[in-house]
Amino acid sequence: MSADGVGRGTPEPFRFGCDGANGTEGIILGDHELAGATVRLSPRHTTREGHFNVEIRRDGLMLAQGYAEA
């Protein structure tokens, strides 16, 4: 869902470069519609099993949020 509450299609898979050791925050890389935006992952469950909540922001504005498998 986008910042204005309008549903959007699922973005194409993307890669992101991580700054921290835990790999949960970084910048989307490459030739992608969201390139340059910050992505933040948080676990969806109490155990880390590869399922994450995802927030994508640029300049403090929420571009998209949802969930993903990694």
N, C-alpha and C positions, 0 to 999 in steps of 0.2 A: 504494500500500500504506500502511496506517495504522501508527501507532507500535507497536501491539500485534501487528503482523505479519499482520493480517487484511486480505485484499484488499477493496477497496471499488470501487464504480463510479466512472467518470470524473466529476469534478465538472462542473457547468455552467460555461461560459466565464465569466471574471471580468475585471474591470479592477483595476489597482492603481496607487496613487500612488507615484511614485519620489522619493527624497530625493537620490540621487546623480546626477551627470551621465551616467553610463554606463547608467542605467536597468535595472540588474540586481537591485535590491532595493527593496522597498516594502511598503505595507500594502494588503490587499485591500479594495476600496471597495464601497459600495452594499448592496443587499438581497440578500445571498448567504450561504449556509450557513457560509462561511469568512470573512465580513467581519470586519475588525479583525486578522486574522492576518498575520504577516509572510511574504512570499514572496521567495525568493531564486532567481535564475536563473544558471546557468553554462552555457557553450557545450558542446554534445555532441561537437563535432568541432573540429579544429584551426583551421578557417576559420569565421568567423561567417556562417552561412547561414540563420539563423532557427530552428534546432533547439536546444532547451535542456533541460538537466536542471532539474527543479523541486523545491524543498523548501518546504514550508509549515509554519510553526511558530507556536505561541502559548505564551507564558510558558515558553519553553525546551523545550516538548514538541513532538516531531515529529507533526504531524497527518496529513501526506500527503507522498509523494514520487513522482516519476515523470518524465515528459518531455512536452514540448509544442512546438508550432510557434507562432511569433509573427511 
